[in-house]
Amino acid sequence: MTANSPIVLLGGGGLGPWAWERVAPILNGHGLHTTTPQLRTTGDDSTPAATIGLDDWVEDVSEALAGHAGATLVAHSFAGYVAAAVLERRPHSIRQLILIDAVLPQPGKSWFDVMGADVAAFMTSMAHDGAIPWFSREQLDQLYPENGIGDADFDWMQRHLTAQPIGTYMQTAVDEPLTATDTAVAYVRCLRTSPPAADVSVELLGWSCRTLDAGHWPMITHPAETARVIMELATT
């Protein structure tokens, strides 16, 4: 990697640049250059959620990549959809894609298409002002029983979390499978996420694979280990 080749960090649903506050300093301290793009509606961005779709987030990341040669793009959870779309549209801007417990898009299908009509209807019913709120403490513990997020961390997250624009679930990310790309792809599976976010045994043929003994939000609960695996993959 060169000084002009950053590690671009993307968090999953509800997360913004703040989610990497514990990981980025470790990477920077080892001489790597990190950047955390501000996607519209995330963090402190006040763009109305009802106006935002997946294509807007792809545009935001593409702008962050402009002027950089051969970036390493790190995508967590739903950001796998964003990263895959960026890779398909701007393949020469990304040297490597690292997916951390990420969901993998299916060609020609939106997230709602993949999850089915019942899930789409349920989540749509929870939407407010064009966005779906993040989990309550009870929902988090029920859906991710080994999430590892303590009360202090949850309180900290609650001060920063944002609802996810429903439009991001409704747009297609890719026309071709990720396995068709010539870019180096690595997948990091969090062992305490059950069921797994992706079927790594089927989807990741030919990809580098690593594991973290952590729940679905390792940048929050295991920052040192998350930084280590990113460094290991990004510098190979």
C-alpha positions as CSV (number, residue, x, y, z in Angstrom):
1,M,0.0,0.0,0.0
2,T,1.1,3.6,-0.7
3,A,0.5,6.8,1.3
4,N,-2.3,7.6,-1.2
5,S,-4.0,4.3,-0.7
6,P,-6.3,4.6,2.3
7,I,-8.2,2.1,4.2
8,V,-11.9,3.2,3.8
9,L,-14.1,2.1,6.7
10,L,-17.8,1.6,6.3
11,G,-20.1,0.6,9.1
12,G,-23.4,-1.3,8.8
13,G,-26.9,-0.1,9.4
14,G,-27.3,2.7,11.9
15,L,-23.6,3.3,12.1
16,G,-21.5,6.3,11.0
17,P,-17.9,7.3,11.1
18,W,-18.1,7.4,14.9
19,A,-18.3,3.6,15.0
20,W,-14.6,3.3,14.0
21,E,-13.3,5.6,16.8
22,R,-11.8,2.6,18.5
23,V,-10.3,1.0,15.5
24,A,-9.0,3.8,13.3
25,P,-6.4,5.1,15.8
26,I,-4.9,1.6,16.0
27,L,-4.5,1.4,12.3
28,N,-3.2,5.0,12.0
29,G,-0.7,4.2,14.8
30,H,0.7,1.4,12.6
31,G,1.3,3.8,9.7
32,L,-1.8,3.1,7.8
33,H,-4.1,5.9,6.5
34,T,-7.8,5.5,7.3
35,T,-10.8,7.4,6.2
36,T,-14.4,7.1,7.3
37,P,-16.8,8.5,4.7
38,Q,-19.9,10.4,5.9
39,L,-22.8,8.7,4.2
40,R,-25.9,10.8,4.0
41,T,-28.3,10.4,7.0
42,T,-25.6,8.6,9.1
43,G,-23.8,10.2,12.0
44,D,-24.6,13.9,12.3
45,D,-25.7,14.3,8.6
46,S,-29.2,15.7,8.6
47,T,-30.3,14.7,5.1
48,P,-34.0,13.5,5.2
49,A,-34.0,9.7,5.2
50,A,-37.0,9.6,2.9
51,T,-34.9,11.1,0.1
52,I,-32.0,8.5,0.3
53,G,-31.6,5.2,-1.4
54,L,-28.7,2.8,-1.9
55,D,-27.5,4.6,-5.0
56,D,-26.9,7.7,-2.9
57,W,-24.6,5.9,-0.5
58,V,-22.7,4.4,-3.4
59,E,-22.2,7.9,-4.7
60,D,-21.0,9.1,-1.3
61,V,-18.4,6.3,-1.1
62,S,-17.4,6.9,-4.7
63,E,-16.7,10.5,-4.0
64,A,-14.6,9.5,-1.0
65,L,-12.5,7.2,-3.2
66,A,-11.9,9.9,-5.8
67,G,-8.3,10.9,-6.0
68,H,-7.1,7.8,-4.2
69,A,-5.4,4.9,-6.0
70,G,-6.0,1.4,-5.0
71,A,-7.9,1.8,-1.7
72,T,-8.8,-1.0,0.6
73,L,-12.5,-0.9,1.3
74,V,-13.7,-2.4,4.6
75,A,-17.4,-3.0,4.8
76,H,-19.3,-4.2,7.8
77,S,-22.8,-5.8,7.8
78,F,-25.2,-4.0,5.4
79,A,-22.3,-2.0,4.1
80,G,-21.5,-5.1,2.1
81,Y,-24.3,-4.1,-0.2
82,V,-22.8,-0.6,-0.6
83,A,-19.3,-1.9,-1.1
84,A,-20.3,-4.5,-3.7
85,A,-22.1,-1.8,-5.7
86,V,-19.1,0.5,-5.5
87,L,-16.8,-2.3,-6.6
88,E,-19.0,-3.1,-9.6
89,R,-19.3,0.5,-10.7
90,R,-15.7,1.6,-9.9
91,P,-13.6,-1.6,-10.0
92,H,-10.3,0.2,-10.6
93,S,-10.6,2.4,-7.5
94,I,-10.5,-0.5,-5.1
95,R,-7.4,-2.7,-4.6
96,Q,-9.0,-4.9,-2.0
97,L,-12.4,-5.5,-0.4
98,I,-12.6,-6.7,3.2
99,L,-16.1,-7.7,4.3
100,I,-16.6,-7.9,8.1
101,D,-19.7,-10.1,8.9
102,A,-21.3,-8.6,5.9
103,V,-24.4,-9.5,4.0
104,L,-23.8,-10.4,0.4
105,P,-26.0,-9.1,-2.3
106,Q,-27.6,-11.3,-4.9
107,P,-27.4,-10.1,-8.5
108,G,-30.5,-8.2,-9.7
109,K,-32.1,-8.3,-6.2
110,S,-32.6,-5.8,-3.5
111,W,-32.2,-6.7,0.2
112,F,-36.0,-6.8,0.5
113,D,-36.2,-9.1,-2.5
114,V,-33.7,-11.5,-0.9
115,M,-35.4,-11.4,2.6
116,G,-38.9,-11.9,1.2
117,A,-42.3,-10.1,1.2
118,D,-43.1,-10.8,4.9
119,V,-39.8,-9.3,6.2
120,A,-40.2,-6.3,3.9
121,A,-43.7,-5.7,5.0
122,F,-42.8,-6.0,8.7
123,M,-39.8,-3.7,8.4
124,T,-41.8,-1.2,6.3
125,S,-44.4,-1.1,9.1
126,M,-41.8,0.0,11.6
127,A,-40.5,2.8,9.4
128,H,-40.9,6.4,10.5
129,D,-40.2,9.4,8.3
130,G,-38.7,7.1,5.7
131,A,-36.3,5.2,7.9
132,I,-36.2,2.1,10.1
133,P,-35.0,2.6,13.7
134,W,-32.1,0.6,15.2
135,F,-32.7,-2.1,17.8
136,S,-33.9,-1.6,21.3
137,R,-31.9,-3.3,24.0
138,E,-34.4,-6.1,24.1
139,Q,-34.5,-6.6,20.3
140,L,-30.7,-6.6,20.2
141,D,-30.3,-9.2,22.8
142,Q,-33.1,-11.4,21.3
143,L,-31.8,-11.2,17.7
144,Y,-28.0,-11.3,18.6
145,P,-27.8,-13.1,21.9
146,E,-24.0,-13.1,21.9
147,N,-23.6,-9.5,20.7
148,G,-21.1,-8.6,23.5
149,I,-22.3,-5.0,23.7
150,G,-22.3,-4.0,27.4
151,D,-24.6,-1.4,28.8
152,A,-22.0,1.4,28.7
153,D,-21.3,0.6,25.0
154,F,-25.0,0.5,24.2
155,D,-25.6,3.9,25.9
156,W,-22.7,5.3,23.9
157,M,-24.0,3.9,20.6
158,Q,-27.5,5.2,21.3
159,R,-26.2,8.7,21.4
160,H,-24.9,8.3,17.8
161,L,-27.1,5.7,16.0
162,T,-29.4,6.7,13.2
163,A,-32.3,5.0,11.6
164,Q,-31.6,3.4,8.2
165,P,-33.3,4.9,5.1
166,I,-35.9,2.4,3.9
167,G,-34.8,3.2,0.3
168,T,-31.5,1.5,0.9
169,Y,-33.2,-1.8,1.3
170,M,-35.2,-1.4,-1.9
171,Q,-32.6,-0.9,-4.6
172,T,-30.5,-3.6,-6.4
173,A,-26.8,-3.5,-5.6
174,V,-25.1,-5.6,-8.3
175,D,-25.8,-7.2,-11.6
176,E,-23.0,-9.8,-11.3
177,P,-22.0,-12.0,-8.3
178,L,-19.1,-10.8,-6.2
179,T,-17.2,-13.9,-7.0
180,A,-16.9,-12.6,-10.6
181,T,-14.7,-9.6,-9.6
182,D,-11.0,-9.5,-10.3
183,T,-10.4,-7.5,-7.1
184,A,-9.0,-9.3,-4.1
185,V,-11.9,-10.1,-1.6
186,A,-11.6,-11.2,2.0
187,Y,-14.4,-12.2,4.4
188,V,-14.1,-11.9,8.1
189,R,-16.8,-13.9,9.9
190,C,-17.8,-13.1,13.5
191,L,-18.2,-16.4,15.2
192,R,-20.8,-15.2,17.7
193,T,-23.3,-14.1,15.1
194,S,-25.9,-16.8,14.7
195,P,-27.1,-17.6,12.1
196,P,-24.0,-16.4,10.1
197,A,-24.4,-13.2,8.2
198,A,-23.4,-15.0,5.0
199,D,-23.0,-18.6,3.9
200,V,-19.2,-18.5,3.7
201,S,-18.9,-22.1,2.6
202,V,-20.8,-21.5,-0.6
203,E,-20.2,-17.8,-1.4
204,L,-16.6,-17.3,-0.7
205,L,-14.9,-19.8,-3.1
206,G,-11.5,-18.4,-3.8
207,W,-11.7,-15.6,-1.2
208,S,-9.4,-15.1,1.8
209,C,-11.3,-15.9,5.0
210,R,-10.7,-15.1,8.6
211,T,-12.7,-15.3,11.9
212,L,-13.2,-13.1,14.9
213,D,-14.4,-14.6,18.2
214,A,-16.8,-11.7,18.6
215,G,-20.4,-10.7,18.0
216,H,-21.7,-8.8,15.0
217,W,-20.2,-5.4,16.0
218,P,-16.5,-6.2,16.6
219,M,-15.4,-2.6,16.0
220,I,-17.3,-1.8,19.2
221,T,-16.6,-4.8,21.3
222,H,-13.2,-6.0,20.0
223,P,-11.4,-3.1,18.4
224,A,-7.9,-4.4,18.8
225,E,-8.7,-7.7,17.3
226,T,-10.6,-6.0,14.5
227,A,-7.7,-3.7,13.7
228,R,-5.3,-6.7,13.7
229,V,-7.3,-8.7,11.1
230,I,-7.7,-5.6,8.9
231,M,-4.0,-4.9,9.1
232,E,-3.2,-8.6,8.3
233,L,-5.4,-8.6,5.3
234,A,-4.7,-5.1,4.0
235,T,-0.9,-5.4,4.1
236,T,-0.7,-8.8,2.3
